[in-house]
Amino acid sequence: MLISTTAAETAEGVFNQYSAGEFGIYSLIGFFIVIAVLIVLIVLLIVFSKLLNLVSSIKVSKKASGTPSETASAVSAEDDTETVAAITAALMAYYDVQTTVNGEDDMPVPFIIRSIKKI
């Protein structure tokens, strides 16, 4: 035997089962549970961000504690030229694809790379 009820019949049964005071109490309990969970999530995010900042500052201090000769030898002119060449090649490949899509073969590149600085 299949029992079918409409939403109105179901809501009417719920309204008859609970009083207005009970609806209010259940609504407040649900509201406070949601607010409490949101507060817990905010606290967790704050704690995780502080932990990540602490870990990253420890890593930075360990890198900075190296001798100056080691840090100076790590950055060389050869690395910079390789970086400039790689970025230039990537941009030229991008603009080559753009010109074939647009149908213009001799489209000039609107810039010239003179130097690249690390941020």
C-alpha positions as CSV (number, residue, x, y, z in Angstrom):
1,M,0.0,0.0,0.0
2,L,1.5,3.3,-1.1
3,I,1.1,6.3,1.2
4,S,1.4,9.6,-0.5
5,T,1.3,12.9,1.4
6,T,1.6,16.4,0.1
7,A,3.9,19.0,1.6
8,A,0.9,20.8,3.1
9,E,-0.3,17.7,4.9
10,T,3.3,17.0,6.2
11,A,3.6,20.6,7.4
12,E,0.2,20.5,9.0
13,G,1.2,17.4,10.9
14,V,4.4,19.0,12.1
15,F,2.5,22.2,13.2
16,N,0.0,20.1,15.1
17,Q,2.8,18.1,16.8
18,Y,4.8,21.0,18.3
19,S,3.7,24.3,19.9
20,A,5.0,27.7,19.0
21,G,7.3,27.8,22.0
22,E,8.9,24.6,21.0
23,F,9.4,25.9,17.4
24,G,11.1,29.0,18.9
25,I,13.4,27.0,21.1
26,Y,14.4,24.6,18.3
27,S,15.1,27.6,16.1
28,L,17.3,29.3,18.7
29,I,19.2,26.1,19.3
30,G,19.8,25.6,15.6
31,F,20.9,29.3,15.3
32,F,23.4,29.0,18.2
33,I,24.8,25.7,16.9
34,V,25.5,27.3,13.5
35,I,27.1,30.4,15.1
36,A,29.2,28.1,17.4
37,V,30.5,26.1,14.5
38,L,31.3,29.3,12.5
39,I,33.3,30.6,15.5
40,V,35.2,27.3,15.8
41,L,36.1,27.5,12.1
42,I,37.3,31.1,12.4
43,V,39.4,30.2,15.4
44,L,40.9,27.2,13.5
45,L,41.7,29.4,10.5
46,I,43.4,32.0,12.7
47,V,45.5,29.3,14.5
48,F,46.5,27.7,11.2
49,S,47.5,31.0,9.7
50,K,49.7,31.8,12.7
51,L,51.3,28.4,12.6
52,L,52.0,28.8,8.9
53,N,53.5,32.2,9.4
54,L,55.7,30.8,12.2
55,V,56.9,28.0,10.1
56,S,57.7,30.3,7.1
57,S,59.5,32.7,9.4
58,I,61.6,29.9,10.7
59,K,62.5,28.8,7.2
60,V,63.4,32.3,6.2
61,S,65.6,32.8,9.2
62,K,67.4,29.5,8.4
63,K,68.0,30.7,4.8
64,A,69.2,34.1,6.0
65,S,71.6,32.5,8.5
66,G,73.8,31.1,5.7
67,T,77.2,32.8,5.1
68,P,77.3,35.7,2.6
69,S,79.6,33.8,0.3
70,E,77.1,31.0,-0.1
71,T,74.2,33.3,-0.8
72,A,76.3,35.3,-3.3
73,S,77.4,32.3,-5.2
74,A,73.9,31.0,-5.3
75,V,72.8,33.9,-7.5
76,S,74.9,34.3,-10.6
77,A,74.6,36.1,-13.8
78,E,74.3,32.8,-15.7
79,D,71.1,32.0,-13.8
80,D,69.7,35.4,-14.6
81,T,70.4,35.1,-18.3
82,E,68.8,31.6,-18.4
83,T,65.7,33.0,-16.6
84,V,65.5,35.9,-19.0
85,A,65.8,33.6,-22.0
86,A,63.2,31.2,-20.7
87,I,60.7,34.0,-20.0
88,T,61.4,35.6,-23.4
89,A,60.9,32.2,-25.1
90,A,57.6,31.6,-23.3
91,L,56.3,35.1,-24.2
92,M,57.3,34.7,-27.9
93,A,55.7,31.3,-28.1
94,Y,52.5,32.9,-26.6
95,Y,52.5,35.7,-29.1
96,D,53.2,33.3,-31.9
97,V,50.1,31.3,-31.1
98,Q,48.2,34.6,-30.8
99,T,49.2,35.7,-34.3
100,T,48.2,32.4,-35.8
101,V,44.8,32.6,-34.1
102,N,44.2,36.1,-35.3
103,G,45.4,35.3,-38.8
104,E,48.0,38.1,-38.9
105,D,51.4,36.7,-39.4
106,D,53.6,39.8,-39.1
107,M,52.0,41.3,-35.9
108,P,54.8,43.1,-34.0
109,V,55.2,42.3,-30.3
110,P,54.2,45.4,-28.3
111,F,57.1,45.2,-25.9
112,I,60.9,44.6,-25.5
113,I,62.3,42.7,-22.5
114,R,65.2,44.7,-21.2
115,S,65.6,43.2,-17.7
116,I,63.8,40.9,-15.2
117,K,63.9,41.5,-11.5
118,K,63.0,39.1,-8.8
119,I,60.2,40.2,-6.5
